[in-house]
Amino acid sequence: MIRLLTRLALISSLVFMPLLHAEDSEYLDTFWEDLVPEGAIQPKEYSLEELHNLGAIIEEQTDPTVGRAVVTELAGQKVKLPAYIIPLDTDAKTTRQFLLVPFFGACIHVPPPPPNQIVYGTSKKGLDNQLFDALWVYGTMGIETISSELAESGYTMRVDRVEIMELEDY
């Protein structure tokens, strides 16, 4: 009996494992730099010393073209993106509307990343509140500017699923 169960487990893993990897292969590995068109003007990165003068930084950030260019070819693409989640619409256990950002703490600090480095995400069934975890986010990208109380995003994503990043993923 054990031998039969072992054989069934082996056969089923040989049959179903390729299907699991096939599902992942339909998503384009995408990274934050892929969301910035070649030649696009991006905001200056500031040192910790420069961040003490936030008034001057905010004044510099008023150019409406900086950080807004998007890669229109991503519209409708299924992508896999590394991200952190900033919840917008949440309850004690799940969030349905959120911002996807490239680093922990983004949008809490001033200024937030530029719109082409923020993705407005939605999930019909909701995601577990995973505020401190680096995640792989799988979903379909859209191009749309959405303003929230925290930041403005240049992209949208209908999220299919998320996975916690493992140390070896870095």
Secondary structure as UniProt FT lines:
FT   HELIX           2..25
FT   STRAND          28..29
FT   HELIX           32..35
FT   TURN            38..39
FT   TURN            48..49
FT   HELIX           50..52
FT   HELIX           54..60
FT   TURN            61..62
FT   TURN            64..67
FT   HELIX           72..74
FT   TURN            75..76
FT   STRAND          78..90
FT   STRAND          94..101
FT   TURN            104..108
FT   HELIX           115..117
FT   STRAND          119..128
FT   TURN            131..132
FT   STRAND          135..147
FT   STRAND          152..164
FT   HELIX           167..169
//
